[in-house]
Amino acid sequence: MYGLQQFRKLYILLVDSDPGACYRIQQALGEGFVLRNATSLAEAKQCLADSLPDMLISEVRIGQESGLELCRFVRLTPSLRFLPVMLLTSHATLQDKVAGFDAGADDYVVKPYDARHLVARIRLLSRMKRFEQNPD
């Protein structure tokens, strides 16, 4: 089993319009992560322009906006194409999941989530994307 101390803190951009959900995710992740919150697509895009995170985690529904649109934006932006994207949402149908993956998400986690499972999936996605960028 891997100890958390061997990992550096990952910088995660969390996009969710619900402050309560952001707080719960921050509590679930603990101190092994640096979390920056955005509450709209415009704010998320500005955060991505300011500083490239290690990972993007987004709700599917961001107020009246769509996290799927954000996924498409990331995949169509050359400087962001390797950015790991996780959708963390209460939208749980098979159709929702397929739409998320079709939009460019690398992972799709349904709320409610177990904190340990969420952390493990974040670490796995981070390792997979690092390998994709640097296969040697």
Backbone hydrogen bonds in HBPLUS format (Angstrom, degrees):
<---DONOR---> <-ACCEPTOR-->    atom                        ^
c    i                          cat <-CA-CA->   ^        H-A-AA   ^      H-
h    n   atom  resd res      DA  || num        DHA   H-A  angle D-A-AA Bond
n    s   type  num  typ     dist DA aas  dist angle  dist       angle   num
A0006-GLN N   A0003-GLY O   3.22 MM   3  5.94 163.9  2.25 118.6 122.6     1
A0007-PHE N   A0004-LEU O   3.14 MM   3  5.67 167.2  2.16 118.6 122.6     2
A0034-VAL N   A0010-LEU O   2.81 MM  24  6.00 168.8  1.82 148.3 151.3     3
A0054-ASP N   A0011-TYR O   2.68 MM  43  5.17 149.3  1.77 142.6 153.6     4
A0012-ILE N   A0034-VAL O   2.79 MM  22  6.11 164.6  1.82 165.9 171.0     5
A0036-ARG N   A0012-ILE O   2.92 MM  24  6.29 158.1  1.97 165.9 170.4     6
A0013-LEU N   A0055-MET O   2.94 MM  42  6.35 165.1  1.96 163.0 164.6     7
A0057-ILE N   A0013-LEU O   2.88 MM  44  6.20 167.7  1.89 160.3 163.2     8
A0014-LEU N   A0036-ARG O   2.79 MM  22  6.00 169.2  1.80 166.3 170.1     9
A0038-ALA N   A0014-LEU O   2.83 MM  24  6.19 147.1  1.94 159.8 162.5    10
A0015-VAL N   A0057-ILE O   2.78 MM  42  6.23 160.6  1.82 157.6 164.3    11
A0059-GLU N   A0015-VAL O   2.96 MM  44  6.31 156.5  2.02 175.7 176.2    12
A0016-ASP N   A0038-ALA O   3.02 MM  22  6.45 147.0  2.13 169.4 171.9    13
A0021-ALA N   A0018-ASP O   3.12 MM   3  5.35 120.2  2.49 102.9 116.7    14
A0022-CYS N   A0018-ASP O   3.12 MM   4  6.48 158.3  2.17 153.7 160.1    15
A0023-TYR N   A0019-PRO O   2.97 MM   4  6.20 157.3  2.03 147.4 153.1    16
A0024-ARG N   A0020-GLY O   2.99 MM   4  6.24 161.2  2.02 148.4 153.2    17
A0025-ILE N   A0021-ALA O   2.96 MM   4  6.17 155.9  2.02 149.9 156.1    18
A0026-GLN N   A0022-CYS O   2.95 MM   4  6.14 160.7  1.99 148.8 154.4    19
A0027-GLN N   A0023-TYR O   2.91 MM   4  6.17 156.8  1.96 151.0 157.4    20
A0028-ALA N   A0024-ARG O   2.90 MM   4  6.07 151.9  1.98 141.5 149.7    21
A0029-LEU N   A0025-ILE O   2.89 MM   4  6.10 153.2  1.97 152.6 159.0    22
A0030-GLY N   A0026-GLN O   3.10 MM   4  6.22 150.0  2.20 144.8 152.0    23
A0044-ALA N   A0040-SER O   2.92 MM   4  6.11 155.9  1.98 145.2 152.6    24
A0045-LYS N   A0041-LEU O   2.84 MM   4  6.05 163.5  1.87 155.0 158.7    25
A0046-GLN N   A0042-ALA O   3.01 MM   4  6.23 152.7  2.08 145.2 152.9    26
A0047-CYS N   A0043-GLU O   2.92 MM   4  6.18 157.8  1.97 149.0 154.9    27
A0048-LEU N   A0044-ALA O   2.91 MM   4  6.19 156.0  1.97 150.2 156.8    28
A0049-ALA N   A0045-LYS O   3.00 MM   4  6.21 144.4  2.13 139.7 149.1    29
A0050-ASP N   A0046-GLN O   2.87 MM   4  6.11 146.8  1.98 147.3 157.0    30
A0051-SER N   A0047-CYS O   3.01 MM   4  6.14 164.9  2.03 155.6 157.7    31
A0056-LEU N   A0084-PRO O   2.87 MM  28  6.17 165.3  1.89 164.1 169.2    32
A0086-MET N   A0056-LEU O   2.84 MM  30  6.27 161.6  1.88 160.3 166.7    33
A0058-SER N   A0086-MET O   2.88 MM  28  6.39 157.5  1.93 160.2 167.6    34
A0088-LEU N   A0058-SER O   2.92 MM  30  5.91 154.3  1.99 135.8 144.3    35
A0067-GLY N   A0060-VAL O   2.60 MM   7  4.26 176.1  1.60 132.9 134.3    36
A0062-ILE N   A0065-GLU O   3.00 MM   3  4.94 160.6  2.03 126.7 130.9    37
A0065-GLU N   A0062-ILE O   2.83 MM   3  4.94 158.5  1.87 128.0 128.2    38
A0069-GLU N   A0066-SER O   3.19 MM   3  5.36 128.6  2.46  97.8 109.4    39
A0071-CYS N   A0067-GLY O   2.95 MM   4  6.29 151.3  2.04 143.8 151.3    40
A0072-ARG N   A0068-LEU O   3.00 MM   4  6.32 161.8  2.03 149.9 153.8    41
A0073-PHE N   A0069-GLU O   2.95 MM   4  6.20 157.3  2.00 147.3 153.7    42
A0074-VAL N   A0070-LEU O   2.98 MM   4  6.24 161.5  2.01 152.4 156.5    43
A0075-ARG N   A0071-CYS O   2.99 MM   4  6.29 165.3  2.01 156.4 159.8    44
A0076-LEU N   A0072-ARG O   2.98 MM   4  6.11 138.1  2.16 145.5 156.5    45
A0077-THR N   A0074-VAL O   3.24 MM   3  5.30 156.7  2.30 102.7 109.7    46
A0080-LEU N   A0077-THR O   2.83 MM   3  5.40 155.8  1.89 123.4 131.6    47
A0081-ARG N   A0078-PRO O   3.43 MM   3  5.29 162.6  2.47 101.0 105.9    48
A0083-LEU N   A0080-LEU O   2.83 MM   3  5.26 164.1  1.86 123.1 128.3    49
A0106-ASP N   A0085-VAL O   2.77 MM  21  5.34 156.7  1.83 144.9 153.1    50
A0107-ASP N   A0085-VAL O   3.28 MM  22  6.69 139.8  2.45 150.1 153.9    51
A0087-LEU N   A0107-ASP O   2.98 MM  20  6.28 165.4  2.00 142.6 144.7    52
A0109-VAL N   A0087-LEU O   2.76 MM  22  6.10 168.9  1.77 170.9 173.5    53
A0089-THR N   A0109-VAL O   2.96 MM  20  6.44 154.4  2.02 163.9 168.7    54
A0111-LYS N   A0089-THR O   2.67 MM  22  5.47 154.5  1.73 132.1 138.0    55
A0097-LYS N   A0093-THR O   3.05 MM   4  6.42 161.6  2.08 153.7 157.8    56
A0098-VAL N   A0094-LEU O   2.92 MM   4  6.15 166.9  1.93 156.3 159.5    57
A0099-ALA N   A0095-GLN O   2.97 MM   4  6.10 159.5  2.01 145.4 151.4    58
A0100-GLY N   A0096-ASP O   2.95 MM   4  6.22 149.7  2.04 145.8 154.4    59
A0101-PHE N   A0097-LYS O   2.98 MM   4  6.33 161.3  2.02 155.5 159.4    60
A0102-ASP N   A0098-VAL O   2.81 MM   4  5.98 159.2  1.86 152.0 158.7    61
A0103-ALA N   A0099-ALA O   2.97 MM   4  6.10 136.6  2.16 138.3 148.9    62
A0105-ALA N   A0100-GLY O   3.08 MM   5  5.65 162.0  2.11 150.5 146.0    63
A0104-GLY N   A0101-PHE O   3.06 MM   3  5.18 148.3  2.16 100.9 110.7    64
A0118-LEU N   A0114-ASP O   2.90 MM   4  6.15 159.3  1.94 158.2 164.7    65
A0119-VAL N   A0115-ALA O   2.98 MM   4  6.22 165.5  2.00 153.9 156.8    66
A0120-ALA N   A0116-ARG O   3.00 MM   4  6.16 160.3  2.04 144.5 150.2    67
A0121-ARG N   A0117-HIS O   2.92 MM   4  6.16 156.5  1.98 149.9 156.1    68
A0122-ILE N   A0118-LEU O   2.95 MM   4  6.19 155.8  2.01 151.0 157.8    69
A0123-ARG N   A0119-VAL O   2.97 MM   4  6.21 165.9  1.99 154.9 158.1    70
A0124-LEU N   A0120-ALA O   2.94 MM   4  6.12 160.1  1.98 147.6 153.5    71
A0125-LEU N   A0121-ARG O   2.89 MM   4  6.02 167.5  1.91 150.0 153.4    72
A0126-SER N   A0122-ILE O   2.96 MM   4  6.11 155.4  2.02 147.8 154.8    73
A0127-ARG N   A0123-ARG O   2.98 MM   4  6.26 158.9  2.03 149.4 154.5    74
A0128-MET N   A0124-LEU O   2.90 MM   4  6.15 163.2  1.93 156.4 161.2    75
A0129-LYS N   A0125-LEU O   3.00 MM   4  6.13 163.1  2.03 148.8 152.9    76
A0130-ARG N   A0126-SER O   3.01 MM   4  6.20 153.3  2.08 145.7 153.2    77
A0131-PHE N   A0127-ARG O   3.05 MM   4  6.28 158.1  2.10 149.1 154.4    78
A0132-GLU N   A0128-MET O   2.96 MM   4  6.22 153.0  2.03 145.5 153.5    79
A0133-GLN N   A0129-LYS O   3.00 MM   4  6.23 151.2  2.08 146.2 152.7    80
A0134-ASN N   A0130-ARG O   2.94 MM   4  6.12 154.5  2.01 147.4 154.8    81
